Amino acid sequence: MQGSYSIRAAIRPINPGQEFDVDVVVKMTLPKAWSSENALDFMHAILATDGFFRENLVDHDKCVRVRYANSFHLDVVPARRLV
């Protein structure tokens, strides 16, 4: 679990003035040799192909954030199954 769900704030922010936070985990098939940084760079590149996303992307350590109006953002987290 990550983000607002893990701190029981999935419905609304805990403190006034905080943004609404929605986390999306995207299951991906990636080369085994790729690091987390490689996966985040790849996710950023995919999202940046869309004009709206390109203008609203913010890179973070564990996700790529898409900023929206009205105190809302979407954190996109790449994931893969380790075997």
C-alpha positions, 0 to 999 in steps of 0.5 A: 500500500502507498499514499493516501490509502495507507493513511486512511485518507482516500476520501478527503485530505487529512488537513485543510488546504491539502490536495486530494491524492489519488494513486494509480499502480500500473502493472508493467512488463519491464526488462529485468535489468531495469532499476526503479529509476529506469521504470519511472523514466519510462513511465514519464516518457509514456505520459509525456506523449499526451499534451495535457500530461506533458505540461503537468508532470512532476517526477517524484522518488516513487511515482510520476505525479500528474497535477490537476486543477482544484487541489487534485493530483494523481500519482502514477506508480509503475509496478512489476511482479518479482519472481 
